């Protein structure tokens, strides 16, 4: 079981979350909104000490908060980021529930290879969800530093997934995993998700050029 599941006492809440979709969604929307807003403000302050390279930086100031300048387009960035956080958080919880169904009590290796639901689309849907979560958070900052960090973290996540396949999954599941790789080509994200992220990044990059 992943460490974040231990911190959230996932074992304790697993049955309730699995059975009640309404509780699951309400919990995600509330907690995601609070945490995203807190992290957004913290990162805005942190990034402001690194550089002044911001998209749409010539836009008229909407309001200021301490050393931070907000323009009206910041609201669009914030909402897009929040929607990505909602989407990613719901996916993360659903994947965690799926992972929990094959959890091994003794170690981190699942009792069987998951190949259905989320795992029928991409081989590492949880890592892909992490990409969606930190891309949504970092791109919402309207900062060149945030964009660069998001790209580096995405590259690192892809590398981590490939290494995990080679060192953990292939030695454990052998021929079954080799066939699974042939059946499911996508590693972290499906094409529509990649296309959406590219569009959002393009919107950010345009902001540095105008």
N, C-alpha and C positions, 0 to 999 in steps of 0.2 A: 504494500500500500504506500502511496506517495506521502511524503512528509506533510504536505499541506493538508491532506486528509486527516492526519493525526492531530494537527493543530486545531482543525475545525470539529474534532470529535465526530468524524463522519460515521464511525461504527454506531454511535449512539443514535444518530438521526437518520440512518440509512433507510430503515423500514418506513418511517413516516414520510420522508421525502419521496420515496419510490411510489408509495400508494396515493399520495395526495398531490395532484398536479397544481392545484390552486395555491397551496401552501408553498410549494416549490417556487412558483413564479413570483408570488408576493415577496417572499424572502429575498429572491434574487434582485428584484427591482429596487427594493428598499436599501439593501446592503450595498448594491452596486452604485446607486446614486450617491450615497454617503461617502463611500471609499473613493470613488472616482473624483468627486469634488475636492476632497481633502488632498489627494495625490496631485490633482491638476494644479491647485494653488501652490503646493509645496514645490513642484517641479518648475512652475512658472518663475518662482523666486530663485531657485537654484540656477536655472538656465540664464536668468537675467545677469548673473555675475560672470558668465562665460563669454558672451558676445552680444552684439546688438544686431545680428543678422536675422531679421524677421520678415516673413512674407507679408506683403501689403503694408509695409512699414510706413509708407507715405500717406496712408489713409488718415483722415481726420480723426483725432482722438475722441473717443466716446466718453471715457472717464478714466481716471487714474486711481491706483490703489498702492500706497507706499511708493515703491520705485517702478511699479508696473504700469504700462500704458495699454489700455484696452481700446480696440477699435470695434466698430459694429460687426465686422466680419468674424471677430473672435467668437461671437455667439454661434455662428454657423459651424466653426471648428469645434466648439464645445459640444454642440448637439450631435454632430457626426461622430465625435469621439464617444459620447455617451451611448448612442445607438450601437456602436461597435462593442462597447463594454457589455451592454445588455445581451446582445447576440452571443458574444463570447462566453459570458457567465452562464447563460442557459445551456449552451453546448458543453461547457466544462462540467457542470453538475450532472448532465445526462450521461456524459462519457464516464464520469466517476462512478455513477450507478452501474453502468455496463461493466466497467473494470472490476467493480466490487463483486459481481456475480461469479467471477473466476478467481477471486483472491485466494492466495495460498497463505495460510496462517503462519507458516514457518519462514518464508523468505519472500522476496519481491517478484519472483518468477511466477506467472499465472499458471493455473492448473491445466489450461488448454489455450490454444491460439484463438484469439478472437478474430472472426472473419465476417461477421454480420453487422447490421446497423451502420454505425459510423465507420467501422473498420472495413466495410464493404466498399467504401468510397475512397478513403485514403488509408495508408498504412500506419500513420502516426497522427490520428485526429486530435489527441490531447496536445501534442507539441504544436500542431497547426492552430489550435485554439489559443495557446499562449502567444503565438505570433499575432493573431487578431487582437488580443487584449493589449499587448504593449504597443502595437502599431496604432491602435485607437487612442491610447493614452499619449504617446509621444508625438504623433502627428497633430493632435489637437492643440499642441503648444504654439503652433504657427512659427516654429523656430527651425533654422537650418541645423543647429546642433541636435535638436530632437529628431529631425529627419535622418541625419547621419547615424545617430545612435540606434534608431529603429532598424535601419538597413544592416548595421553590423550585428545586432542581436538576431535578426532574421537569418543572416548567413551562419551565425553560430548555432542556431537551433537546427538548421538543416544538417550541419556537420555533426552535431550531437546525435541526431536521428540515424544518420548513416553509420556512425561508429557503434551505436547501440545495436543496430541490426547485425553488424559484422561480429561483434564481440559477445552479444548476449542471445539474441533471438535465433540467428542461424545455427549456432552450436546446439541450442536446446531443441528446436523444432525441425531442424535439418531439411529433408526433402519437402516436408509440408510447407515450410516457410519459403523455399525456393519457388514452389508452385504458386504460393500466395503472392509473391513479388511479380510473377508473370500475369496473374489475374488482376492485381491492383497496382497500376503504374504510379499513381500519384503518391508522393511521400508525405507531405504535410497538408496541402491545400488543393482543392479541386479547381478546375479552370475558371469557373465563375467567380470564386473567391479571389483568385490571383488577379483576374481582370478588374474586379472591384477595387482592390488595393492599389493597383496601377493607376486607375482613374483618380483615386483620392490623392496619391502621391503627385500625379500630374497637376492636379488643382493646386497643391502646395507649391510645386516648383514654379508654376506660372506666376504665383504671387511674388516670387523673388525677382522676376523679370520685368514686371510692370511698374 
